[in-house]
Amino acid sequence: MKESIKIAIHKGKEYIATNILFVTFIITSLINAMLIRQFTIGNFWAVKPMMADLVVILVLGSFAYFFKPKYRFRYFLGMGIFLSLICIINAMYYKNYISFASISLITTLSELGGYTDAVFENILQVKDFIYIWQIFVLVFVHLQLRKKGYYEKVEEMELPKIRFLNTIVVTLILLGFFISMLTGTDISRLHKQWNREYVVQEFGVYVYQFNDLLTYVKTNINSMFGYDDAAKKFREFYSEVSSEPTSKNKYTGIFKDKNVIVIHAESIQNFLISDDNLDGKPATFNGQEVTPNLNRLAKEGIYFSNFYSQESAGTSSDTEFTFNSSLLPSTSGTVFMNYFNRDYVTTPKMMKEQEYYTFSMHGNKGSAWNRTVVHPHLGYDKFYYYTSAYEIDEKIGFGLSDKSFFRQSVNIINDISKEHEKWYGLLIMLTNHTPFSDINRYGEENNWSFDVTYKYQKKNPVTGKTEEAVADYLEGRKIGNYFKSAHYADEAIGEFIEELDTAGLLENTVVIIYGDHDNKLRPSEYNRYYNYDPETDDIKDCDVETCISVEDIDYEINRSVPFIIWTKDLKGTKYNQEVKKVMGMIDVQPTLGNMFGFYNKYALGHDIFSIDENVVVFPSGNWLTDKVYYNNAKGTHKQLDLKSEIPNGYFEKYNAYAEQLIEVSNSIITYDLIKKVGENPDNELLEETSIGDMK
């Protein structure tokens, strides 16, 4: 036994001595994979993802044996750069989306044209490039080896084919051990790829990225994969869904034939209006409300205070899609860039069936998120945007300022109202877009400003008198700039409502306002906002009981956005209430459909007033009910209603439902199933020809 151990140690030393660059590549690549997990999901020492990443690294490294030793450095350097880029891109992406990057998102790079500042200020940071240390190590080791004539010595004694085969054998052994550790859930989620955080957690970042590449290729040649199975599950899911609405409530038809103005409120969150961390009070600074106009509209209208946007990589465009279709965003790519030419049952299309003129408006370029192409597919008769319909008299951030946009839009809507008896319009706000850095331009004409300091009473140590003191608090910080920007956006909405009223456009009109997504600020920003000590100008010294939590599930819960339905024609309490039941963006279309008199059989959401317990499913696989927020990737949850007991099987029930909802929605989007199956229930011909027709 001792002799065998000595031989094994000797062989190991000999292998390392003649494979120094290969071993360096393995170690540095593995450390980077561990670092990216530590800086994102936090499982640095987890064995399963470590083994999975090691398998990928060994496979990639083994191909170096097809090159002569003196040329292998170029190969390892190229692979090192490639793997380092994977880590860098995912580090940047995770900060903004709390998820991992997808190859399919490369198709959205054209969207960065007008958002360069947001990328550099909100996403790209120097520390994200820590992973390039691997490149410097490889270069250093290579230079040292070359000085010593290492490559020539190795070439004389090495048998590269045997080395390659030995590496593959070791890789297969490791792979076998890894596979033996997998569960059915692991395999299922790797195959479906929609729960990215879970895949990285269990399989490592390199396995995730290569599997994502395979998923992307599969998606783009989907005519060869999965259509029949998707069509079968689609039929089964909708087999018991009625073609007509099955229930009525006190809101049924209340807005029939009324005009509609929808305001897409960029990055507006609920905690500005009603913050559960502050006993439901609105955000204020030194007695001044951040969003007084939205606060008023929420009190006067129907305000949904537990509403979530359900967006994914497409952010604002995902919200537009989900709002209009009651489908979840695609988990591979974005609908607006990759799947816009499908047949979706949308709100504008159904309003057109009721003889409405439908239009959309935006103060940015029409090419942003491919809107000039997508909006006609969604059912808008006309898209008014940037220079096509507006005079660019005041530019803030990425385009026309919200105040100028709204002011000019009133004139356009007034002209529309003269030509059309009924109309439905979407107005997409822009100024309150991350990184909230153009704050100095908000008040160029009227010296506008919003104070985010902290004023408090402090005893003067010299005089002994109590005096007013001012601490910087959020001044000069991103979250402080967000509050300033949100206050500007609120002012713009308030002025817009007044101008509509002056023009007589609020008569017989319903105003709908929704936040498109959260502000993408990090927990550390909220920590200062909620747990600030003005005496030290820092986070106060507190524990979990005295501080407001801003991490993990608490951070996710705080990402809710407002949804408000308001009309000037107030006629009773049903127009004036707060709805606390949890609600997602997919529930908007069915809820509005009940009020305006249209119905979409393929909606995945529900009329919020016709369901006892609702569940909000996120594209990540996380879900939320009135009782629980569940993190699917980590398998953790937070009970929200401490008075109610969680029934047996509750988590299993909603986990299965969330997975089914995501799968059905993805199938509809990928395979155009509403057109190919839904409208043709007996579509034998379509199924036979669909393989050639899919694009």
C-alpha positions in Angstrom: 0.0 0.0 0.0 2.8 2.4 1.0 4.6 1.6 -2.3 1.4 2.3 -4.3 0.9 5.7 -2.6 4.6 6.6 -3.3 4.1 5.7 -7.0 0.9 7.7 -7.2 2.5 10.7 -5.6 5.5 10.5 -7.9 3.2 10.2 -10.9 1.2 13.2 -9.7 4.3 15.3 -9.3 5.6 14.3 -12.7 2.2 15.1 -14.3 2.1 18.5 -12.7 5.7 19.3 -13.6 5.0 18.5 -17.3 1.6 20.2 -17.4 2.2 23.4 -15.5 0.2 25.7 -17.9 -2.7 23.2 -18.1 -2.9 23.0 -14.3 -2.7 26.8 -14.0 -5.6 27.1 -16.5 -7.7 24.6 -14.5 -7.0 26.2 -11.1 -7.6 29.8 -12.2 -10.7 28.9 -14.2 -12.2 27.0 -11.2 -11.4 29.8 -8.8 -13.2 32.3 -11.1 -16.2 30.1 -11.3 -16.3 29.9 -7.5 -15.8 33.6 -7.2 -18.7 34.5 -9.5 -21.0 32.2 -7.4 -19.8 33.8 -4.2 -20.4 37.3 -5.4 -23.9 36.4 -6.7 -25.6 33.5 -5.0 -23.0 32.9 -2.3 -22.2 29.2 -2.4 -18.4 29.4 -2.8 -17.6 26.0 -1.4 -20.6 24.0 -2.8 -19.3 20.7 -4.1 -21.8 20.0 -6.9 -21.3 23.2 -9.0 -17.5 23.0 -8.3 -17.4 19.5 -9.8 -19.6 20.5 -12.8 -17.4 23.5 -13.6 -14.3 21.3 -13.3 -15.8 18.9 -15.8 -16.2 21.7 -18.3 -12.8 23.1 -17.6 -11.1 19.7 -18.1 -13.0 19.2 -21.4 -12.0 22.6 -22.7 -8.4 22.2 -21.5 -8.0 18.7 -23.0 -8.1 20.0 -26.5 -4.8 21.8 -25.9 -3.1 18.5 -26.4 -3.9 18.7 -30.1 -1.3 21.6 -30.3 2.4 21.4 -29.8 3.5 22.5 -26.3 5.0 25.8 -27.6 1.6 26.8 -29.2 -0.6 25.8 -26.2 -0.3 29.1 -24.5 -2.3 30.8 -27.2 -5.1 28.2 -26.8 -5.2 28.5 -23.0 -5.1 32.3 -23.2 -8.0 32.3 -25.6 -10.0 29.9 -23.4 -9.0 32.0 -20.3 -10.3 35.2 -21.9 -13.5 33.4 -22.9 -14.2 32.0 -19.5 -13.3 35.3 -17.8 -15.7 37.2 -20.0 -18.4 34.7 -19.0 -17.8 35.7 -15.4 -17.6 39.4 -16.1 -20.8 39.5 -18.1 -22.7 37.5 -15.5 -21.4 39.7 -12.6 -22.7 42.8 -14.4 -26.0 41.2 -15.4 -26.7 39.8 -11.9 -26.4 43.2 -10.2 -29.1 44.6 -12.4 -31.5 41.6 -12.9 -30.7 39.3 -9.9 -30.3 36.6 -12.5 -27.7 35.3 -15.0 -27.0 36.4 -18.6 -28.3 34.5 -21.6 -26.8 34.2 -25.0 -30.1 35.2 -26.5 -29.7 38.6 -24.9 -27.0 39.4 -27.4 -29.8 40.2 -29.7 -30.8 43.1 -27.5 -27.4 44.8 -27.6 -28.7 47.3 -30.2 -30.9 48.7 -27.4 -27.8 50.0 -25.6 -27.4 52.8 -28.2 -29.3 55.3 -26.1 -28.6 53.7 -22.7 -24.8 53.8 -22.6 -24.9 56.0 -19.4 -27.1 53.6 -17.7 -24.8 50.7 -18.4 -21.7 52.5 -17.2 -23.3 54.1 -14.1 -25.6 51.4 -13.0 -24.1 48.1 -14.2 -20.4 48.4 -15.3 -18.0 48.8 -12.4 -14.2 48.3 -12.1 -14.6 45.5 -9.5 -16.4 43.4 -12.1 -13.1 43.0 -13.9 -11.5 41.1 -11.0 -11.9 37.9 -13.0 -9.2 39.0 -15.5 -6.5 38.1 -12.9 -6.6 34.7 -14.6 -5.2 36.3 -17.8 -2.3 37.9 -16.0 -1.5 34.7 -14.2 -1.4 32.7 -17.4 0.8 35.2 -19.1 3.2 35.3 -16.1 3.5 31.5 -16.0 4.0 31.3 -19.7 6.8 33.8 -19.7 8.5 32.0 -16.8 8.2 28.6 -18.6 9.5 30.0 -21.8 12.6 31.4 -20.1 13.4 28.0 -18.8 13.0 26.2 -22.1 10.1 24.3 -20.6 8.1 23.7 -23.8 11.1 22.1 -25.7 11.7 19.7 -22.8 8.0 18.7 -22.6 7.8 18.2 -26.4 10.6 15.6 -26.3 9.0 13.5 -23.6 5.3 13.9 -24.0 2.8 11.6 -25.7 -0.1 14.1 -26.3 -2.7 11.5 -27.4 -2.2 9.5 -24.2 -2.4 12.7 -22.2 -5.7 13.7 -24.0 -7.2 10.3 -23.4 -6.2 10.3 -19.7 -7.7 13.7 -19.2 -11.0 12.5 -20.8 -11.0 9.4 -18.6 -10.6 11.5 -15.4 -13.3 13.9 -16.7 -15.7 11.0 -17.3 -15.1 9.7 -13.8 -15.8 13.1 -12.3 -18.9 13.4 -14.5 -20.1 10.0 -13.2 -19.7 11.2 -9.6 -21.5 14.4 -10.4 -24.4 12.7 -12.2 -24.9 10.4 -9.2 -25.5 13.5 -7.0 -28.3 14.9 -9.2 -32.0 14.9 -8.4 -34.9 14.7 -10.8 -35.5 18.4 -10.1 -31.9 19.3 -11.0 -32.2 17.6 -14.4 -35.6 19.1 -15.2 -34.5 22.6 -14.4 -31.3 22.2 -16.4 -33.3 21.1 -19.4 -35.9 23.9 -19.1 -33.3 26.6 -18.2 -35.9 29.1 -17.0 -34.7 29.1 -13.4 -31.2 30.4 -14.1 -30.2 31.1 -10.5 -31.0 27.5 -9.6 -29.0 26.1 -12.5 -25.9 28.1 -11.6 -26.4 27.1 -7.9 -26.4 23.4 -8.7 -24.4 23.2 -12.0 -22.0 26.1 -11.9 -21.7 29.1 -14.2 -19.8 27.3 -17.0 -22.3 24.5 -17.3 -25.1 27.0 -17.2 -23.6 29.1 -20.0 -23.0 26.2 -22.3 -26.5 24.8 -21.6 -27.9 28.2 -22.3 -26.1 28.2 -25.7 -27.7 24.9 -26.5 -31.1 26.2 -25.4 -30.6 29.3 -27.6 -29.7 27.2 -30.6 -32.6 24.9 -30.0 -35.0 27.9 -29.7 -33.7 29.3 -33.0 -34.2 26.0 -34.8 -37.3 25.1 -32.8 -39.0 23.7 -36.0 -37.0 20.6 -35.2 -37.8 20.3 -31.5 -40.7 20.1 -29.3 -43.6 21.5 -31.3 -45.9 18.4 -31.0 -45.3 18.1 -27.3 -45.9 21.8 -26.8 -49.1 21.7 -28.8 -50.4 18.7 -26.8 -49.7 20.5 -23.5 -51.3 23.7 -24.8 -54.5 21.8 -25.7 -54.6 20.1 -22.3 -54.1 23.4 -20.4 -56.9 25.2 -22.2 -59.2 22.3 -22.7 -61.4 23.3 -19.8 -61.1 27.1 -20.3 -64.3 28.7 -21.4 -64.5 30.7 -24.5 -66.7 33.3 -22.7 -66.2 34.8 -19.2 -67.8 32.6 -16.5 -68.3 35.0 -13.7 -69.6 38.6 -13.0 -69.0 41.0 -10.2 -69.7 44.6 -9.2 -67.0 45.8 -11.7 -68.4 44.0 -14.7 -68.9 46.5 -17.5 -68.5 49.6 -15.4 -66.2 51.2 -18.0 -67.9 50.0 -21.1 -67.3 52.4 -24.0 -65.2 54.9 -21.9 -62.0 56.3 -23.4 -58.8 55.1 -22.0 -55.4 56.7 -21.2 -52.7 54.2 -20.0 -49.6 55.7 -18.4 -46.5 53.5 -18.4 -44.7 55.0 -15.4 -41.0 54.3 -15.8 -39.4 52.8 -12.7 -42.1 54.0 -10.3 -42.4 51.7 -7.2 -45.0 51.2 -4.6 -43.0 52.3 -1.6 -43.1 55.8 -2.9 -46.9 55.8 -2.4 -47.5 53.3 0.3 -44.5 51.7 2.2 -45.3 48.6 4.3 -41.9 49.2 6.0 -43.3 52.5 7.2 -46.7 51.4 8.2 -48.2 52.1 4.8 -47.1 55.7 4.7 -45.8 57.5 1.6 -42.2 58.4 1.1 -41.4 61.9 2.5 -38.4 64.0 3.1 -38.6 66.7 5.7 -42.4 66.7 5.5 -42.6 66.8 1.7 -44.1 63.9 -0.2 -42.1 62.4 -3.1 -45.2 61.6 -5.1 -48.1 63.8 -4.0 -50.0 63.5 -7.3 -49.8 59.7 -7.4 -50.7 59.5 -3.8 -53.9 61.6 -4.5 -54.8 59.5 -7.5 -54.3 56.3 -5.5 -56.7 57.6 -2.8 -59.3 58.7 -5.3 -59.2 55.7 -7.5 -58.8 51.9 -7.3 -55.2 51.3 -6.0 -53.6 47.9 -6.1 -50.9 48.1 -3.5 -49.5 44.6 -3.8 -48.9 44.6 -7.5 -45.8 43.2 -9.3 -44.5 43.7 -12.8 -43.2 40.2 -13.6 -40.6 41.5 -16.0 -37.5 39.6 -17.2 -34.5 40.6 -19.3 -36.7 42.8 -21.5 -37.6 45.1 -18.6 -39.9 47.8 -19.9 -40.7 45.9 -23.1 -41.6 42.8 -21.1 -44.0 44.8 -19.1 -45.7 46.2 -22.2 -46.0 42.7 -23.6 -47.4 41.2 -20.3 -49.8 44.1 -19.7 -51.2 43.7 -23.2 -51.3 39.9 -23.5 -51.6 38.3 -20.1 -48.6 36.1 -20.9 -45.4 35.9 -19.1 -42.2 37.3 -20.7 -40.0 34.8 -22.6 -37.3 33.2 -20.6 -35.1 33.0 -23.7 -34.5 36.3 -25.3 -37.3 38.9 -25.4 -40.6 39.0 -27.2 -40.0 42.5 -28.6 -36.8 41.4 -30.2 -37.2 37.7 -30.9 -40.9 36.8 -31.0 -42.7 39.9 -32.0 -44.2 38.4 -35.2 -46.5 35.9 -33.4 -50.3 36.2 -33.1 -51.1 37.3 -29.5 -54.5 38.2 -28.2 -53.9 41.7 -26.9 -55.9 44.5 -25.2 -55.5 47.0 -28.2 -56.7 44.3 -30.6 -59.8 43.6 -28.5 -60.5 47.3 -28.0 -60.3 47.7 -31.8 -63.0 45.0 -32.0 -65.2 47.4 -29.9 -64.5 50.2 -32.5 -61.8 52.0 -30.5 -59.0 53.9 -32.2 -55.8 52.7 -30.5 -52.5 54.5 -30.4 -49.2 54.6 -28.4 -46.8 57.4 -27.6 -43.2 57.7 -26.4 -40.6 60.4 -26.1 -37.8 58.1 -27.2 -36.7 56.9 -30.6 -39.1 54.5 -32.3 -36.4 51.9 -32.7 -36.0 51.5 -28.9 -37.0 48.0 -28.1 -38.1 47.6 -31.7 -41.4 49.4 -30.9 -42.0 50.8 -34.5 -42.2 47.1 -35.6 -43.8 45.6 -32.5 -46.6 48.1 -31.7 -48.5 47.4 -34.9 -48.3 43.7 -34.1 -49.8 44.4 -30.6 -52.7 46.2 -32.3 -52.0 49.9 -32.1 -53.3 51.8 -35.1 -50.5 54.4 -34.8 -47.3 54.9 -32.8 -46.3 58.5 -32.1 -42.6 58.8 -31.1 -39.7 61.2 -30.7 -39.1 63.3 -33.9 -42.0 61.6 -35.8 -44.6 63.5 -33.8 -42.8 65.7 -31.2 -40.7 68.9 -31.1 -37.6 68.1 -29.1 -37.7 71.3 -27.1 -36.5 69.8 -23.8 -34.3 66.7 -23.6 -33.6 65.0 -20.3 -31.8 61.6 -20.1 -32.6 59.4 -23.1 -35.1 61.6 -24.9 -37.8 64.1 -24.7 -38.6 65.2 -21.1 -41.7 63.8 -19.6 -43.3 67.2 -19.0 -42.8 68.3 -22.6 -43.9 64.8 -23.8 -47.2 65.0 -21.9 -47.8 68.6 -22.8 -47.4 67.9 -26.5 -49.3 64.6 -26.2 -52.4 66.4 -25.0 -52.7 68.3 -28.3 -52.3 65.1 -30.2 -55.0 63.3 -28.1 -57.3 66.3 -28.5 -57.0 65.9 -32.3 -57.7 62.2 -32.0 -60.8 62.8 -29.9 -62.2 65.0 -32.6 -61.8 62.3 -35.2 -62.7 59.2 -33.2 -65.7 58.6 -30.9 -63.8 56.1 -28.7 -60.0 55.9 -28.3 -57.5 53.9 -26.3 -53.9 55.3 -25.8 -50.7 54.2 -24.2 -48.2 56.9 -23.1 -44.7 55.5 -22.2 -42.8 57.8 -19.8 -39.0 58.1 -20.0 -37.3 60.6 -17.8 -37.4 58.5 -14.6 -35.2 55.9 -16.3 -32.0 54.6 -14.6 -29.3 55.8 -13.9 -31.2 58.9 -12.7 -28.2 61.1 -13.3 -29.6 64.0 -15.3 -31.2 65.6 -12.2 -29.6 69.0 -12.8 -31.8 69.4 -15.9 -35.1 68.9 -14.1 -35.4 72.5 -13.0 -33.6 74.6 -15.7 -36.6 76.8 -16.2 -38.1 77.1 -12.7 -35.1 76.3 -10.5 -36.8 73.1 -9.5 -35.2 70.9 -6.9 -36.2 68.3 -4.3 -34.4 68.1 -1.0 -33.3 64.6 0.2 -31.3 65.7 3.2 -32.3 64.8 6.8 -33.4 67.7 9.0 -33.6 66.9 12.7 -33.3 68.5 16.1 -29.9 68.4 17.8 -28.7 69.8 21.1 -25.8 72.3 20.6 -23.0 71.2 23.0 -21.8 74.8 23.5 -25.1 76.7 24.0 -27.1 73.8 25.3 -30.0 74.9 23.0 -31.8 72.6 20.7 -31.2 73.6 17.1 -32.1 72.3 13.7 -29.4 70.2 12.1 -29.1 69.0 8.5 -27.4 65.7 7.5 -26.6 64.8 3.9 -28.6 61.6 4.1 -29.3 60.7 0.4 -27.8 63.7 -1.3 -25.3 62.7 -4.0 -26.4 59.0 -3.9 -28.2 57.0 -6.5 -31.2 56.4 -4.4 -31.3 60.1 -3.6 -31.2 60.9 -7.3 -34.0 58.3 -7.8 -36.3 60.2 -5.3 -35.5 63.5 -7.1 -36.3 61.8 -10.5 -39.5 60.2 -9.2 -40.7 63.5 -7.8 -40.1 65.1 -11.2 -42.1 62.2 -12.9 -44.9 62.7 -10.4 -45.0 66.4 -11.2 -45.2 65.6 -14.9 -48.2 63.2 -14.2 -49.9 65.8 -12.1 -49.5 68.5 -14.8 -50.7 66.0 -17.5 -53.9 65.3 -15.6 -54.6 69.0 -15.2 -53.9 69.7 -18.9 -56.2 66.8 -19.9 -58.9 68.2 -17.7 -58.5 71.7 -19.1 -58.8 70.3 -22.6 -62.0 68.4 -21.6 -60.4 65.0 -22.3 -61.1 63.5 -18.8 -64.8 63.4 -19.5 -65.9 59.8 -20.0 -62.3 58.7 -19.7 -60.5 56.2 -17.5 -56.8 56.8 -16.6 -54.8 53.7 -15.9 -51.3 54.0 -14.4 -48.8 51.2 -13.8 -45.1 51.0 -12.8 -43.2 49.1 -15.4 -40.6 47.7 -13.1 -38.5 48.5 -10.0 -35.7 51.1 -10.0 -32.9 48.4 -10.2 -31.1 49.9 -7.2 -29.1 47.6 -4.9 -30.0 46.6 -1.3 -27.2 48.8 0.0 -29.0 51.9 -1.2 -32.1 50.9 0.6 -30.2 50.1 3.7 -29.1 53.7 4.0 -32.6 54.9 3.2 -34.3 52.8 5.9 -31.6 52.5 8.5 -29.9 55.8 8.5 -28.3 57.5 11.6 -27.9 61.2 11.1 -25.6 61.6 14.1 -22.9 59.4 12.4 -24.0 60.0 8.8 -24.0 56.2 8.3 -26.1 53.1 8.8 -27.2 52.9 12.4 -26.0 50.1 14.7 -28.9 47.7 14.9 -29.8 44.1 14.7 -32.5 42.2 12.7 -35.2 43.3 15.1 -34.5 47.0 15.1 -33.4 47.4 11.5 -35.6 47.2 8.4 -34.4 44.2 6.3 -33.4 45.0 2.7 -31.8 41.7 1.7 -33.0 38.6 -0.2 -36.7 38.0 0.0 -37.4 41.3 1.7 -35.7 43.0 -1.2 -37.8 41.0 -3.7 -41.0 41.9 -1.9 -40.1 45.6 -1.9 -39.9 45.6 -5.7 -43.7 45.9 -6.1 -45.0 48.7 -8.4 -48.2 50.7 -8.4 -51.3 49.9 -10.4 -54.0 52.6 -10.3 -57.4 52.9 -12.1 -58.8 56.4 -11.8 -61.6 58.3 -13.4 -62.9 61.8 -12.8 -66.4 60.5 -12.7 -66.3 59.1 -9.2 -69.6 57.4 -8.3 -69.1 55.5 -5.1 -66.8 53.3 -3.0 -66.1 50.8 -5.7 -64.1 53.5 -7.5 -62.3 54.5 -4.3 -60.5 51.7 -2.5 -57.2 50.0 -1.9 -56.9 46.4 -3.1 -54.3 44.6 -1.0 -54.6 41.2 -2.7 -51.4 40.2 -4.5 -51.6 40.8 -8.2 -49.3 40.5 -11.2 -49.1 42.2 -14.6 -50.7 39.1 -16.2 -53.8 39.8 -14.1 -54.3 43.3 -15.6 -55.8 42.3 -19.0 -58.5 39.9 -17.4 -59.3 42.6 -14.8 -59.7 45.3 -17.3 -61.5 43.0 -19.7 -64.2 42.5 -17.0 -64.5 46.3 -16.7 -64.5 47.2 -20.4 -66.3 44.2 -21.8 -63.7 42.0 -23.6 -62.3 38.6 -22.9 -59.2 36.6 -23.8 -59.5 32.8 -23.4 -55.7 32.5 -23.5 -55.0 34.9 -20.7 -52.8 33.3 -18.0 -53.9 35.8 -15.4 -57.2 36.3 -13.6 -59.8 39.0 -13.0 -58.5 40.0 -9.5 -62.1 40.5 -8.3 -63.2 37.0 -9.3 -60.6 34.9 -7.5 -60.2 34.0 -3.9 -56.5 33.4 -3.7 -54.2 34.7 -6.4 -50.6 33.7 -7.1 -48.0 35.9 -8.8 -45.5 33.8 -10.8 -42.2 35.4 -11.8 -40.2 34.3 -14.8 -37.5 33.1 -12.4 -39.9 30.6 -10.9 -40.3 32.5 -7.7 -43.9 33.0 -6.7 -46.0 35.1 -4.3 -49.4 34.7 -2.6 -51.0 36.7 0.2 -49.6 34.1 2.6 -46.0 33.4 1.3 -43.2 34.7 -0.9 -41.3 31.6 -2.2 -37.8 31.7 -3.7 -37.7 28.7 -6.1 -34.0 28.7 -6.7 -33.0 28.6 -3.0 -36.0 26.7 -1.8 -36.6 29.4 0.9 -39.7 31.3 1.8 -41.1 34.1 4.0 -44.5 33.8 5.5 -46.4 37.1 5.1 -49.6 36.3 6.8 -48.6 35.1 10.3 -52.2 34.5 11.3 -52.9 31.9 8.7 -51.6 28.4 8.8 -49.9 27.1 5.6 -51.8 24.0 4.5 -50.0 20.7 3.7 -48.8 20.5 0.1 -49.0 24.3 -0.3 -45.5 24.7 -1.7 -45.7 21.7 -3.9 -49.0 22.9 -5.3 -47.7 26.3 -6.3 -44.3 25.1 -7.4 -46.0 22.9 -9.9 -48.4 25.6 -11.0 -45.5 28.1 -11.5 -43.6 25.7 -13.6 -46.7 24.9 -15.7 -47.5 28.5 -16.2 -44.0 29.4 -17.3 -43.8 26.4 -19.7 -47.2 27.1 -21.3 -46.4 30.8 -21.7 -43.0 30.0 -23.3 -44.6 27.5 -25.6 -47.2 29.9 -26.8 -44.5 32.5 -27.5 -41.9 30.2 -29.1 -44.3 28.1 -31.3 -47.0 30.7 -32.0 -49.5 28.3 -30.6 -52.5 30.6 -30.3 -52.5 30.9 -34.1 -51.3 27.4 -35.0 -53.4 25.5 -32.4 -55.7 27.8 -30.5 -57.5 29.1 -33.6 -57.5 25.7 -35.3 -58.3 23.1 -32.7 -58.5 20.4 -35.3 -55.4 21.5 -37.1 -54.0 18.3 -38.5 -52.7 20.2 -41.6 -51.1 22.9 -39.5 -49.3 20.3 -37.3 -48.0 18.5 -40.3 -46.7 21.7 -42.0 -45.7 23.6 -38.9 -42.1 22.2 -38.9 -41.4 23.9 -42.1 -43.3 27.1 -41.2 -41.6 27.8 -37.9 -39.1 30.7 -37.9 
